[in-house]
Amino acid sequence: MKTTLVIMAAGIGSRFGGGIKQLAPVGLNGEIIMDYSIHDAIEAGFNKIVFIIRKDIEDAFKEAIGDRIEEICKNLNVEIAYAYQELNALPEGVELPADRTKPWGTGQAVLACKDVLHEPFAVINADDYYGKEAFVKLHGFLEKYTPEKANEFCMAGFILKNTLSENGAVTRGVCKVNEEGYLTGVDETSNIVKTSEGAGVDNEGTLTPIDAESYVSMNMWGLTPEFMQTLEDGFKEFFANMGDKNILKAEYLLPIYIDELLQAGKVSVKVLDSNDKWFGVTYKEDKEYVVKSFAKLIEDGVYKEKLFEDLK
């Protein structure tokens, strides 16, 4: 069965402070974080990659990764496709607000893949390193897809303490999980910082402890082809229910929409636990740590120095 990895790489990366953070080199040979995700996905069995980008970064993207990965994937019989997140890609009858400058969030990003996505798929962020375990587990789940399981999703559940930055606060989807291992809710929590006790929420200098062993969502989902139509219907509802929300800043976010479907009893989401340590370049200062982390993974034999040479 064809299984696809969808990589959301259209983000502006404002907190990284200059440059396109998704394209920052972190490996010994100039590899970027995406290289490692693609390697791990192919190793796990994924055989199609879809990049979601913006038209204005297309040249830089292809120069940094796209052309090189296309050549590697061709030799591995892995299909490559592109989708473009556009500010004005809106439901029929919805006009683009004059002062809106940024796209509409991760839900709209995945929706951009509608014409190239017809199989079960995983979604990840371009600037997050997830580790090998999660890709293996997601692929194993997606392989069992049948049309009767159209509303059965999964997500990689990371341990909060393994996902914190040394350089500032982060936002995480803190998960509630039942005894059977299914997601029952996601609480998008801002300003989570590392503390001596583990983790806390920084509310203007007042720290409220939070369980550092909690599962969090890092936007790594396993979804079905039928979800694309559901996602499109949700985008229409997003505008129909705009109400008093600020239309210049409102975002159609994948985890929030999936949580809405969950609360309405329309889908199930199996949480696949991963004990790997997440890392990513949220802040400019994170890059040095990420570079050292990949060097250590190579030293420990997790990856070859020439990243893709172990894939046949």
Order of alpha helices (4+ residues) and beta strands (2+ residues): beta-alpha-beta-alpha-alpha-beta-alpha-beta-beta-alpha-beta-beta-beta-beta-beta-beta-alpha-alpha-beta-beta-alpha
